[in-house]
Amino acid sequence: MGTDDVLSGRRRVYESERSRVTRAFAGVASADALLIAGSSLMVYSGYRFAEAAAASGKPIAAVNLGRTRADPLIELKISESCDEALSAVLRTSS
């Protein structure tokens, strides 16, 4: 494997990541609200979607044990494990 192969391989990964992020932002833009499940959002790569939702005036809810970086942006926070909280939602909706 030559240098071109390594560089082109990295480029493909980068372009794939960029398109994934673009699709995620499009999903936030078209959504009525944002649900954060099981993430502290301490890394900016996830937090930026909460920022985008908040900037658009969309309500944000979270299911997470402990604090998240987006706590000031969250309108509804459920401090439970995702397994317990989301299982309860499924039981009540059926």
C-alpha positions, 0 to 999 in steps of 0.5 A: 500500500502506497502513500496515495492509498493511505491518503485516499483511504483517509479522504474517503473516511473524512467525506463519509463523516462529513456526509453523516454530519450533514444528514444529522444536521438536516435531521435536526432541522426537519425535526419538531424536537430533539431527544438525547438518549444516554449521552453526556454530550461532553464531546462537541461532536454530539453537543453541536446538534443540541446547539442547533436545535436550541438555536432553532427554538426546538424543544430538547429532552434528554434521558441520561444518568448524570449531567450533560453538557446541554443541561442549560438547553434541555427543557425535559430531563429524565434521570433514568437509565435509557433501558428503563425509561425507554422500556417504560415508554414502549409499555405505556404506548402499546 
